[in-house]
Amino acid sequence: MTPDDEKLIRKRQRSRALVLALILGGFVVLMYAISIIKMGNATS
């Protein structure tokens, strides 16, 4: 494998990890928001 191939592979891995991190972060925020909404409705 050439150094250029390795750079390309690392770049793809980095971008894939970034996308997965953003998706996971969005999921966490969504679960947090749903929990807050449910707690707010339970006290009413």
C-alpha positions in Angstrom: 0.0 0.0 0.0 1.4 3.4 -0.9 1.5 6.4 1.5 -1.2 8.1 -0.7 -3.5 5.1 -0.2 -3.0 5.2 3.5 -3.8 8.9 3.6 -7.0 8.3 1.7 -8.0 5.5 4.0 -7.3 7.6 7.1 -9.3 10.5 5.6 -12.3 8.3 5.0 -12.1 6.8 8.4 -11.9 10.3 10.0 -14.9 11.5 8.0 -16.9 8.4 8.8 -16.1 8.8 12.5 -17.2 12.4 12.4 -20.5 11.6 10.9 -21.2 8.8 13.4 -20.3 11.2 16.3 -22.7 13.8 14.9 -25.5 11.2 14.6 -24.8 9.9 18.1 -24.8 13.4 19.5 -28.1 14.2 17.8 -29.6 11.1 19.3 -28.5 12.0 22.8 -29.9 15.5 22.4 -33.2 14.0 21.1 -33.5 11.6 24.1 -32.7 14.4 26.5 -35.4 16.6 25.0 -37.9 13.8 25.1 -37.1 13.2 28.7 -37.5 16.8 29.6 -40.9 17.0 27.8 -42.2 13.9 29.5 -41.1 15.2 32.9 -42.8 18.5 32.2 -46.1 16.8 31.2 -46.1 14.5 34.3 -46.2 17.4 36.7 -49.1 19.1 35.0 
